[in-house]
Amino acid sequence: MPFYERGPVRIHYEDAGSGFPLLIIPGGGLNSTIAGLDTTHPFNAQKEFSNKFRCIAADLRNANAGQSSGPLEIGRPWDSFTDDHIGLMDHLGIKQFMVLGYCIGQPFIWNLIKRAGDRVVAAVLTQPSGHRAEMPTQFYDNNMKGWGPEFVKRKPEVTMDQVSDFLKKMYLANPDFVFTVTRDFVKNCKTPILVLPDDVPPHPYKVAMEVAMLAANSQVSLYPWKDVPEKIPLAVRHIRMFLEANEPAMAASSVERRAAE
């Protein structure tokens, strides 16, 4: 099992398939793990797309069921995770890549585009999370119950007060939209975006569709796309077509040449 290490940060990742790189960010909030792709997700993007793309996925730093670890950076929660995503790509020698994120992947992806927009070729937002005005503290509350206590149990040097401060900075300091960027940023973004909306409390349909309407180069899947199992392959096919359409031509041709040799 490979690890990427940078100072006190240690990130467990998997690298499968070949072709143009696709960074996959599992859902599950702060308990986002590679293993979750098989157990809690509507489809496993790493398995679906590794026959065409080089699929890289990682356990989120400090996910309770994962193998990644690092400091709890209270003053910069979103950026600390983005450091890990960018650092992993640097570690693997990858300059440009596409990215597919479930759930919490939406704010992570927008932060990636904000910080390294020249490297993100295209992005897929799958059942994206976002701020729900009628439940403004749901992410703080859920993580104080479902992630924080177990994390503190594993890391006794961290207190629940510190966890609270971390979550307040993450979810309550900018309690709006997608947490990491503004509507103006999305409106001015030229990166190709594919949105697969959902509508459960952490994945507000309204925010997903607002992103799709604002982004200048966006597409939207059918909706609902996972209410019955028979629809999921259609959504996966749409993702595959989107990724193939936005794969840089030079990378695609070089992969085809290698396959023919």
N, C-alpha and C positions, 0 to 999 in steps of 0.2 A: 504494500500500500504506500504510494508515494506521498511525501510531505514537502511543502514549500516552507522554508523558515526565513524569518527576517527579525533579528533581535529576539524579543520575547514572544513574537507571534509565530505560531506553528499551524499551518493550514493543511488539512488532509484533502486530497483531490483525486479524481480519476480522469484518465485521458484515454478516450476510446475512439477508434475509427481513424480515417484519414480523409484529407480534403481540406477545404477552407475552414478555419477555426470557428466553432460555435460555442460560446460560453453559455452554460445552462445554470440558472439560479433556481434551486428548488424553493417551493413554498413552505409554509409552516411557521411563518413569523420568525422569531428569534430561536426557534427550534428547527430551523431549516437544515436538512441533511440529505446527502446522496441517497441513503436508504429509503427516505420518504418518497422518492420518485416512484418506487414500486408499491408502496403501501397506502399512500394517502392522496395520490394525484390521479387525475382522470386518464392520463397516459404518461409513459416514461419517455421523455424527449431524447434522453441519451440512447435508449434502445431503438427508438423510431428513426433517428437521423444519423446514427454512426455509420450506416452503410454508404453515406454520401458525404458527411462532414466529419471533421475532427472535433469530437464533442468533449468538452472539459466541464466538469462539475465539481463542486467542493462543499464540504460541510461548513456552515457558517461559523465564524469565530464564536466560541462559547455556547454553541447549541448543546443542550443537555445530553442528547443521545448521540452526538457527533464526536469526532476526534480532533477538531480544531480548537485551538486555545489562544488566548492573548489577553492583554490588559483591557479592563473596562474603561474606555476613554469617555468619561462623563461629559466633557466639554464639546466633543465632536463625534457623536455616535454614528451618524450616517457616513461621514467621511472616513471613519476608522474601518468600516466594512468595505468602502470603495477602495481604500488603500490595499486591502487584501485582494480584491478582484483585479485591480491594475497590477499589483505586485506579482500575482500568479501569472498573468499574461507575460509580464516582463521575464519572469523566471523561466518560462517555456519558450522564450524567444519569439513571441507572437506580437507583431506590430498591430495589424488590423484584424478585426474579428466581428462576427455577428453575435447577438445575444438574445436568448430566450429566457424570460423570467416568469415564474408563477407567483401570484399573491404579492408578497413583500418585494418580489422582483421588480415591480413597477417603480417604487421610489428609488431602488438601487439603480435601475437602468437609467432613469432620468439623471441621477447624480453622476453616473458614468459618462453620459452624453455631455453633461455640463463640464466635467473635468477633463474628458478625453474624447471630445466629439469627433476629432479627426481619425480616431481609431475604431469607432463603432460604425460599421458599415450599414447595419440594419438591425431592427429590434422587434421582438414579438412580446407583447404584454398579455399574458395568459391569466385569466380570472384575476385581474389586477386589484390590489388593495388601494384604499384611499380614504380620505376623511369623510365621514358621514355626519352631517350636521345634527341629526336627531340623536346620535350616539357619540358625542364629542370625545369621551374619555375611554372608549371601548378598548383601544389598544393598550393604553396605560393599565387599565383595570385587569384585562386578560393576562398581561405579562406579569403583573404583580402577583397574580394567583398561579398562573400556569408555567412561567419560566423562572421568575426570580427566586422563589423559595428553594427550588432544587439546585439552582446555580450557586446560591449562597451555601447550601449544604456541601457542595463539591469544592467550593472556594471559601473556606471560613474566614480568610483575610478580608473578604468583601462583606459589607453589611447591607441589610435591606434598605437602609437610608440611602446608601450609595446607588443601589439598584433603582430606587425611586427617582433620584436625581437624574440618572442616566435616561430613564424612560420619559421623564418630564421634558428633558432636552430633546429627545427623539420625537415624541409625539404631541407634546403640548406647547412647545415653544413656538411652533408655526402650525397651528391646528387648522389646516386648510388644504384642500385639493389633494396633491400627491406628496406633500410634506417636504420634498427636497428641491423643487423648482416652482416657479410661478407660471401662471397662465400665459403671460407674455413670452416666457422662455419657450413653452411648448408651441405657441403660435409662430414663433420665429425659427423653430427647429426644422431643418430640411432633411433630416435623417428619415429614411423610409420606416414606417411604423405599421405593424399589424396588431389590432386589438381584438382579443377574444373576451367579450364581456361576461360577467357573472352578476348575480344579484342576491348575495347573502350579506349579513351584517358587515363583515370585514371587506367585502368586495362590492362596493356600490356600483350599480349599473349606471347611475347618473354621472359619476366621475369618469368611468370608462368611456362613455359616449361623449362626454365633454372633451376628453383628450382626443378622441377620434375626430371630432368636429374642429378642434383647434389646430391640430398638427397639419402642416401644409402638405405632407406626403404620406397620408395614412390610408389604411384599409380597415374594414371591420368584417369579422367572420359572421356566419349565420348566428342567430340567437333565438332561443336557447340552443346551445350546441352540445350539452352534456346531460340533458334531462333524461335521455334514454341512451343506452350503450350504442345503439345503431348509428347515432349521429357523430360520435367521437371520431371515427375514421375519416369522415368528411372534413371535419375541422383540421385533423392532422394533415390531410391532403392539401388543404388550403395553406397551412404553414409551410409544407414542403415546397409548394409552388412559389410562395413568397420568398423563401430563402434562396431557392435556385434562381429566381428572377433577379435577386439583388446580389448574388455572388459575383465578386469582381471577375471580369472576363479573363484576365491574365491568369488568375488563380485557377479558374475552371479549366482553361485550356491546358495548363501545366499538369493538373491532376489527370485529365483525359490522356495526355501524352504518356505519363508514367504508367497508367493502366494498360495502354496499348503496347508498351515495351516488354 
